[in-house]
Amino acid sequence: MLRAARTSWAASFASPMVIIGRCAFYMLLMTIITALWGKVAQEQVSGGLAYLLPAGGLGFYVGVTEIAVLGTPAMHIKLEDDIRSGLLESRLLRPKSHLLLRFAEGMGGACARMATLTMCGALLLTLSSFAPPTLIWWPAILLVMLLAATVGVQLSLAVGLSVFWLGRVLPPYIVVQKIAFLLGGLMAPVTLYPDWLASLAMASPFAAQLYWPATFVTAPSPLTFAQTVCWQLIWIALMSLILHWIWARGVARVLREGL
């Protein structure tokens, strides 16, 4: 498991042009979003987190959610290739679970991506007026972002496992991606939503990946940290059970009927 994660970490830095392109895209995206939220802030948006943040806070919030999104490797595509290529049967003979190995690979890649994007975000912060969290919060921030990466990789694996029944992962990926953007609060805190939608979003796995970590990193407090970690651990446990169940049923189906 650790070897797979280390290999994926190293592979993420093997293509400098890919890293440069990803960082350039992130910085361009944040430049546009920061300008947009600067205009919104002038209109004195009220309600929830958006009202409590200082100038530049909304842009910082979106910067964290974008790191979580862009930092998640496309494990659904790798699982699709594994299953559709016909190599799944041979990989089932290995002593360790292929699904766990893919999870470890995804975590290694996610940590590498998020590290590089965080450096880009730190560079942008030096050019802005928003003060980053104090050093005392950084251990908690690292834990929260690691758990966010875990939820993100699990969601990507869940989409990939849909290939057992659908044959392709693109349709479910598009659906899940759009739901994640909405319920995760990618472009704005879910506290700006209507109450019923905000409550639904906060209790979703997408908020555990995006909204709760970004809320804590943007405005850290002991209460927010407890809420964030609680929701993340709940969904990590539930997603682990769901992935195991889907994997077992999918493998049994392939061995019995083929893809």
Summary of the structure (lengths in Angstrom):
residues: 259
radius of gyration: 19.0
end to end distance: 27.4
largest distance: 61.1
contacts: 840
relative contact order: 0.14
helix: 79%
strand: 0%
